Amino acid sequence: MSRKLRALAATAAAGLFAAVLAVATQPAQADELVTHHEFQANCSVTTHRPDDPIVFPGLPGASHMHTFLGNNSTNAGSTDASLKAGQTNCRTPDDKSAYWFPSLEFKIAFPVSGDMSRVRLSSGRGYTWHYDFMNAWDGPTLQALVSHCVNGGLQCDPRGYDQYKPHRGAALGPDHRLPR
Amino acid sequence: MRIFPATPGRLRVLWGATLLALAACTQAPAPEPPSASPFNTTDTAWIQLMIPMNEQLLPALDLAPPPLAPFAAELRASHEQELARLRLLRDRAGLSDDNPHTGHQMPGLVSEVDLAALRLDPSGLPAKLREHLEQGALLSRGEQDSGADQETRDLAASIGTARAAQVARLGAVSP
């Protein structure tokens, strides 16, 4: 399940990467020029643990130190079901996904340019830096954001709203949930 | 590269970052065994970690100074015996002999960098041995708690017992 979603994320992101390159070569002019296909997951740090539920499932302490965000129940034994039963601090309350990355003394903001190969992280050399994700999104909520922002060519905030294209509206309601 | 100080309470996750992340990810997820297999993902992750844990300790043991040499020889013997059993389990689980932790710096795993540092200053060996033995005990508890294959769990129990005794031995020979 999580594996499938990781592949999906990679596919979605591949399209995004092309779009980001296009930004670099074409100055934005018209309002309708599509420059992004993305939305933000805006989550806070929950904890730091030497765990990795994808690489070392069921083996607490097996990993180098990770910083976890989003779902507050994440640990080495997390499953899709345990995440769904947990709580999240993500701005979008129906995103109960677990997000994690190797712990740093500082944070890195993307996009990153420059040579990462000399940066040392707890996972080894800088070029091995990676972000992991175990999906526990509510399906219809995720579908609404992907459809509106990724497929629709917007640069969305966690509510699925692009501040540069206000006329396109938002995918989610004021409470960051699907209108019901 | 742009590095910004921490932004309190907020981390901006752009999905563009996810692309770089996934493309650069060198830690392959633990392979999912076929459903008929007695091995679960904890078993395979444990086997694939314990093999390099044991293999990469061996060259460090050659650096033991004379007072530690008898204990280092005991560790070599036990680690090689465990490796034979771990490799049989790896074969029975249908796993390749690739090391998914090549180049990783992880607790208790003696890396090339660790080895180079120990060659320059072997006085760090007891601390490295302690870290390795304690991490082996921790990992073996995890396998006993969450593993599925009985033979793998039995080996974890045996290694856990051995590590506890080895930590005590280390305390005696290198207080």
HADDOCK unambig.tbl for C-alpha pairs under 7 A between the chains (distance, minus, plus):
assign (segid A and resid 10 and name CA) (segid B and resid 19 and name CA) 5.72 0.50 0.50
assign (segid A and resid 10 and name CA) (segid B and resid 22 and name CA) 6.62 0.50 0.50
assign (segid A and resid 13 and name CA) (segid B and resid 15 and name CA) 6.26 0.50 0.50
assign (segid A and resid 13 and name CA) (segid B and resid 16 and name CA) 5.82 0.50 0.50
assign (segid A and resid 13 and name CA) (segid B and resid 18 and name CA) 6.66 0.50 0.50
assign (segid A and resid 13 and name CA) (segid B and resid 19 and name CA) 5.10 0.50 0.50
assign (segid A and resid 14 and name CA) (segid B and resid 19 and name CA) 6.37 0.50 0.50
assign (segid A and resid 16 and name CA) (segid B and resid 16 and name CA) 6.18 0.50 0.50
assign (segid A and resid 17 and name CA) (segid B and resid 16 and name CA) 6.17 0.50 0.50
assign (segid A and resid 38 and name CA) (segid B and resid 15 and name CA) 6.10 0.50 0.50
assign (segid A and resid 39 and name CA) (segid B and resid 14 and name CA) 6.95 0.50 0.50
assign (segid A and resid 39 and name CA) (segid B and resid 15 and name CA) 6.82 0.50 0.50
assign (segid A and resid 40 and name CA) (segid B and resid 12 and name CA) 6.89 0.50 0.50
assign (segid A and resid 40 and name CA) (segid B and resid 13 and name CA) 5.67 0.50 0.50
assign (segid A and resid 40 and name CA) (segid B and resid 14 and name CA) 5.50 0.50 0.50
assign (segid A and resid 40 and name CA) (segid B and resid 15 and name CA) 6.82 0.50 0.50
assign (segid A and resid 41 and name CA) (segid B and resid 13 and name CA) 5.61 0.50 0.50
assign (segid A and resid 42 and name CA) (segid B and resid 10 and name CA) 6.79 0.50 0.50
assign (segid A and resid 42 and name CA) (segid B and resid 11 and name CA) 6.15 0.50 0.50
assign (segid A and resid 42 and name CA) (segid B and resid 12 and name CA) 5.71 0.50 0.50
assign (segid A and resid 42 and name CA) (segid B and resid 13 and name CA) 6.30 0.50 0.50
assign (segid A and resid 43 and name CA) (segid B and resid 10 and name CA) 6.37 0.50 0.50
assign (segid A and resid 43 and name CA) (segid B and resid 11 and name CA) 6.10 0.50 0.50
assign (segid A and resid 44 and name CA) (segid B and resid 9 and name CA) 5.49 0.50 0.50
assign (segid A and resid 44 and name CA) (segid B and resid 10 and name CA) 5.30 0.50 0.50
assign (segid A and resid 44 and name CA) (segid B and resid 11 and name CA) 6.04 0.50 0.50
assign (segid A and resid 54 and name CA) (segid B and resid 29 and name CA) 5.68 0.50 0.50
assign (segid A and resid 54 and name CA) (segid B and resid 30 and name CA) 6.84 0.50 0.50
assign (segid A and resid 55 and name CA) (segid B and resid 28 and name CA) 6.89 0.50 0.50
assign (segid A and resid 55 and name CA) (segid B and resid 29 and name CA) 4.52 0.50 0.50
assign (segid A and resid 55 and name CA) (segid B and resid 30 and name CA) 5.13 0.50 0.50
assign (segid A and resid 55 and name CA) (segid B and resid 45 and name CA) 6.92 0.50 0.50
assign (segid A and resid 56 and name CA) (segid B and resid 30 and name CA) 6.95 0.50 0.50
assign (segid A and resid 56 and name CA) (segid B and resid 42 and name CA) 6.59 0.50 0.50
assign (segid A and resid 56 and name CA) (segid B and resid 45 and name CA) 5.56 0.50 0.50
assign (segid A and resid 57 and name CA) (segid B and resid 41 and name CA) 6.31 0.50 0.50
assign (segid A and resid 57 and name CA) (segid B and resid 42 and name CA) 5.30 0.50 0.50
assign (segid A and resid 58 and name CA) (segid B and resid 42 and name CA) 5.40 0.50 0.50
assign (segid A and resid 58 and name CA) (segid B and resid 142 and name CA) 6.24 0.50 0.50
assign (segid A and resid 58 and name CA) (segid B and resid 146 and name CA) 5.34 0.50 0.50
assign (segid A and resid 59 and name CA) (segid B and resid 42 and name CA) 6.65 0.50 0.50
assign (segid A and resid 59 and name CA) (segid B and resid 139 and name CA) 6.20 0.50 0.50
assign (segid A and resid 59 and name CA) (segid B and resid 142 and name CA) 4.65 0.50 0.50
assign (segid A and resid 59 and name CA) (segid B and resid 143 and name CA) 6.54 0.50 0.50
assign (segid A and resid 60 and name CA) (segid B and resid 142 and name CA) 6.36 0.50 0.50
assign (segid A and resid 62 and name CA) (segid B and resid 139 and name CA) 6.26 0.50 0.50
assign (segid A and resid 63 and name CA) (segid B and resid 106 and name CA) 6.47 0.50 0.50
assign (segid A and resid 64 and name CA) (segid B and resid 106 and name CA) 5.27 0.50 0.50
assign (segid A and resid 64 and name CA) (segid B and resid 107 and name CA) 6.57 0.50 0.50
assign (segid A and resid 106 and name CA) (segid B and resid 5 and name CA) 6.07 0.50 0.50
assign (segid A and resid 106 and name CA) (segid B and resid 6 and name CA) 6.17 0.50 0.50
assign (segid A and resid 107 and name CA) (segid B and resid 3 and name CA) 6.83 0.50 0.50
assign (segid A and resid 107 and name CA) (segid B and resid 4 and name CA) 6.43 0.50 0.50
assign (segid A and resid 107 and name CA) (segid B and resid 5 and name CA) 6.25 0.50 0.50
assign (segid A and resid 107 and name CA) (segid B and resid 6 and name CA) 5.56 0.50 0.50
assign (segid A and resid 108 and name CA) (segid B and resid 3 and name CA) 5.11 0.50 0.50
assign (segid A and resid 108 and name CA) (segid B and resid 4 and name CA) 6.19 0.50 0.50
assign (segid A and resid 109 and name CA) (segid B and resid 2 and name CA) 6.85 0.50 0.50
assign (segid A and resid 109 and name CA) (segid B and resid 3 and name CA) 6.30 0.50 0.50
assign (segid A and resid 109 and name CA) (segid B and resid 4 and name CA) 6.50 0.50 0.50
assign (segid A and resid 110 and name CA) (segid B and resid 17 and name CA) 6.17 0.50 0.50
assign (segid A and resid 111 and name CA) (segid B and resid 17 and name CA) 6.69 0.50 0.50
assign (segid A and resid 112 and name CA) (segid B and resid 1 and name CA) 5.25 0.50 0.50
assign (segid A and resid 112 and name CA) (segid B and resid 2 and name CA) 6.08 0.50 0.50
assign (segid A and resid 113 and name CA) (segid B and resid 1 and name CA) 4.50 0.50 0.50
assign (segid A and resid 113 and name CA) (segid B and resid 2 and name CA) 6.95 0.50 0.50
assign (segid A and resid 114 and name CA) (segid B and resid 1 and name CA) 4.53 0.50 0.50
assign (segid A and resid 115 and name CA) (segid B and resid 1 and name CA) 6.86 0.50 0.50
assign (segid A and resid 122 and name CA) (segid B and resid 105 and name CA) 6.93 0.50 0.50
assign (segid A and resid 123 and name CA) (segid B and resid 104 and name CA) 6.22 0.50 0.50
assign (segid A and resid 123 and name CA) (segid B and resid 105 and name CA) 6.04 0.50 0.50
assign (segid A and resid 124 and name CA) (segid B and resid 104 and name CA) 5.66 0.50 0.50
assign (segid A and resid 124 and name CA) (segid B and resid 105 and name CA) 5.59 0.50 0.50
assign (segid A and resid 127 and name CA) (segid B and resid 24 and name CA) 6.63 0.50 0.50
assign (segid A and resid 128 and name CA) (segid B and resid 24 and name CA) 5.58 0.50 0.50
assign (segid A and resid 128 and name CA) (segid B and resid 25 and name CA) 5.86 0.50 0.50
assign (segid A and resid 128 and name CA) (segid B and resid 26 and name CA) 6.08 0.50 0.50
assign (segid A and resid 129 and name CA) (segid B and resid 21 and name CA) 6.60 0.50 0.50
assign (segid A and resid 129 and name CA) (segid B and resid 24 and name CA) 6.68 0.50 0.50
assign (segid A and resid 129 and name CA) (segid B and resid 25 and name CA) 6.80 0.50 0.50
assign (segid A and resid 130 and name CA) (segid B and resid 21 and name CA) 4.13 0.50 0.50
assign (segid A and resid 130 and name CA) (segid B and resid 22 and name CA) 6.39 0.50 0.50
assign (segid A and resid 130 and name CA) (segid B and resid 24 and name CA) 6.29 0.50 0.50
assign (segid A and resid 130 and name CA) (segid B and resid 25 and name CA) 5.31 0.50 0.50
assign (segid A and resid 131 and name CA) (segid B and resid 18 and name CA) 6.52 0.50 0.50
assign (segid A and resid 131 and name CA) (segid B and resid 21 and name CA) 5.13 0.50 0.50
